[in-house]
Amino acid sequence: MSDNAISAKGKKSKKPLLMILLLLIVIAGGGAGGYYWWTHHNQAAGDTAQVKKEVPPAPPVFLALDTFTVNLQTPDNNPDRVLYVGLTLRLPDEENRTTLTQYLPEVRSRLLLLLSRQKSESIANEAGKQQLVQDIKQTLSAPFVKGQPNLEISDVLFTAFILR
């Protein structure tokens, strides 16, 4: 064989090898790009799934109390000023509701004492009613027995309010 034949044969054998190597590099690059896209695409979908899996807020817990009718304090000690009020308590959970229900006579007693101390002039306006709500929350959040934790009252809702 001549030198030309050997050199042509050597060039031919290097060309397919270079082609295979280039093909492997392209396949590896495509695979790496596909993996990168797949992981980031699934991560974004996972984030959306986490948003959808958030627990919806618990349904509200209410405790409706019977209406109260009390005589109010007046500057001239006129017993004709009367407050007729209906209350519903919004509570954070059933545990607070159960506790308040168990101590319902004491709850009513505390509220009657608080309401009878009110002055008709102070609760006749919006600010006075808001202050009354805060006073009711404070009065009912105190423990009923020693060692019991404070109760949590989320809100006090007036269902009836007649000042006469």
MIROKE-22986 format. One record per residue (C-alpha): y negated, x, z. Coordinates in steps of 0.05 Angstrom, whole numbers. Layout:
<north Y | east X | up Z> $
...
***
This chain:
<north 0 | east 0 | up 0> $
<north -68 | east 22 | up -14> $
<north -126 | east 28 | up 34> $
<north -161 | east -31 | up 1> $
<north -102 | east -76 | up 14> $
<north -99 | east -56 | up 88> $
<north -173 | east -66 | up 99> $
<north -172 | east -134 | up 64> $
<north -112 | east -155 | up 107> $
<north -149 | east -134 | up 171> $
<north -211 | east -173 | up 153> $
<north -170 | east -235 | up 138> $
<north -135 | east -232 | up 206> $
<north -201 | east -225 | up 244> $
<north -233 | east -286 | up 210> $
<north -183 | east -339 | up 236> $
<north -185 | east -308 | up 305> $
<north -261 | east -312 | up 306> $
<north -257 | east -384 | up 282> $
<north -208 | east -403 | up 338> $
<north -252 | east -369 | up 390> $
<north -314 | east -406 | up 365> $
<north -276 | east -472 | up 366> $
<north -254 | east -460 | up 438> $
<north -326 | east -446 | up 459> $
<north -350 | east -510 | up 426> $
<north -295 | east -551 | up 459> $
<north -309 | east -520 | up 528> $
<north -384 | east -533 | up 520> $
<north -371 | east -605 | up 499> $
<north -324 | east -614 | up 558> $
<north -374 | east -586 | up 607> $
<north -429 | east -630 | up 579> $
<north -385 | east -692 | up 582> $
<north -364 | east -676 | up 654> $
<north -437 | east -667 | up 674> $
<north -456 | east -734 | up 642> $
<north -397 | east -770 | up 672> $
<north -410 | east -746 | up 743> $
<north -485 | east -763 | up 741> $
<north -472 | east -829 | up 706> $
<north -421 | east -850 | up 760> $
<north -467 | east -825 | up 815> $
<north -523 | east -869 | up 789> $
<north -475 | east -928 | up 784> $
<north -451 | east -912 | up 855> $
<north -522 | east -914 | up 881> $
<north -532 | east -983 | up 850> $
<north -466 | east -1006 | up 880> $
<north -490 | east -983 | up 949> $
<north -553 | east -1024 | up 941> $
<north -511 | east -1085 | up 922> $
<north -463 | east -1073 | up 981> $
<north -518 | east -1077 | up 1033> $
<north -502 | east -1129 | up 1085> $
<north -545 | east -1191 | up 1078> $
<north -586 | east -1208 | up 1140> $
<north -550 | east -1248 | up 1192> $
<north -566 | east -1322 | up 1193> $
<north -619 | east -1340 | up 1245> $
<north -597 | east -1361 | up 1314> $
<north -638 | east -1417 | up 1345> $
<north -636 | east -1451 | up 1412> $
<north -671 | east -1518 | up 1413> $
<north -697 | east -1540 | up 1481> $
<north -712 | east -1610 | up 1504> $
<north -785 | east -1629 | up 1502> $
<north -829 | east -1615 | up 1562> $
<north -882 | east -1661 | up 1591> $
<north -927 | east -1629 | up 1643> $
<north -994 | east -1642 | up 1676> $
<north -1044 | east -1588 | up 1661> $
<north -1095 | east -1555 | up 1706> $
<north -1166 | east -1578 | up 1696> $
<north -1230 | east -1552 | up 1727> $
<north -1242 | east -1619 | up 1762> $
<north -1168 | east -1629 | up 1781> $
<north -1163 | east -1689 | up 1735> $
<north -1089 | east -1705 | up 1730> $
<north -1099 | east -1742 | up 1664> $
<north -1091 | east -1679 | up 1621> $
<north -1019 | east -1678 | up 1596> $
<north -982 | east -1630 | up 1550> $
<north -922 | east -1654 | up 1511> $
<north -888 | east -1595 | up 1478> $
<north -822 | east -1584 | up 1442> $
<north -796 | east -1513 | up 1436> $
<north -743 | east -1477 | up 1396> $
<north -726 | east -1405 | up 1410> $
<north -707 | east -1357 | up 1354> $
<north -658 | east -1305 | up 1380> $
<north -630 | east -1242 | up 1350> $
<north -557 | east -1257 | up 1364> $
<north -507 | east -1305 | up 1394> $
<north -501 | east -1264 | up 1457> $
<north -573 | east -1280 | up 1477> $
<north -561 | east -1353 | up 1459> $
<north -500 | east -1356 | up 1503> $
<north -537 | east -1325 | up 1562> $
<north -595 | east -1372 | up 1555> $
<north -548 | east -1432 | up 1550> $
<north -511 | east -1410 | up 1613> $
<north -577 | east -1406 | up 1651> $
<north -609 | east -1466 | up 1618> $
<north -632 | east -1499 | up 1684> $
<north -668 | east -1435 | up 1704> $
<north -697 | east -1429 | up 1633> $
<north -725 | east -1499 | up 1638> $
<north -752 | east -1486 | up 1708> $
<north -788 | east -1422 | up 1687> $
<north -818 | east -1457 | up 1627> $
<north -841 | east -1518 | up 1668> $
<north -875 | east -1472 | up 1718> $
<north -908 | east -1432 | up 1663> $
<north -931 | east -1493 | up 1624> $
<north -959 | east -1528 | up 1686> $
<north -1003 | east -1467 | up 1701> $
<north -1037 | east -1473 | up 1633> $
<north -1108 | east -1497 | up 1625> $
<north -1122 | east -1549 | up 1572> $
<north -1182 | east -1511 | up 1545> $
<north -1142 | east -1447 | up 1535> $
<north -1085 | east -1477 | up 1495> $
<north -1128 | east -1523 | up 1453> $
<north -1140 | east -1469 | up 1400> $
<north -1097 | east -1424 | up 1357> $
<north -1108 | east -1361 | up 1399> $
<north -1088 | east -1399 | up 1462> $
<north -1023 | east -1423 | up 1429> $
<north -1007 | east -1352 | up 1407> $
<north -1019 | east -1327 | up 1477> $
<north -974 | east -1382 | up 1504> $
<north -919 | east -1358 | up 1456> $
<north -926 | east -1287 | up 1484> $
<north -924 | east -1313 | up 1555> $
<north -861 | east -1353 | up 1541> $
<north -827 | east -1292 | up 1510> $
<north -845 | east -1250 | up 1571> $
<north -823 | east -1304 | up 1620> $
<north -755 | east -1315 | up 1588> $
<north -739 | east -1242 | up 1573> $
<north -736 | east -1225 | up 1647> $
<north -664 | east -1221 | up 1673> $
<north -637 | east -1283 | up 1708> $
<north -594 | east -1243 | up 1757> $
<north -602 | east -1173 | up 1785> $
<north -570 | east -1120 | up 1741> $
<north -572 | east -1162 | up 1678> $
<north -607 | east -1131 | up 1618> $
<north -671 | east -1162 | up 1591> $
<north -661 | east -1216 | up 1540> $
<north -693 | east -1212 | up 1472> $
<north -731 | east -1271 | up 1445> $
<north -750 | east -1261 | up 1371> $
<north -798 | east -1319 | up 1367> $
<north -819 | east -1384 | up 1400> $
<north -829 | east -1442 | up 1353> $
<north -866 | east -1505 | up 1371> $
<north -831 | east -1567 | up 1346> $
<north -880 | east -1614 | up 1380> $
<north -947 | east -1601 | up 1412> $
<north -990 | east -1658 | up 1438> $
<north -1047 | east -1643 | up 1484> $
<north -1076 | east -1706 | up 1514> $
***
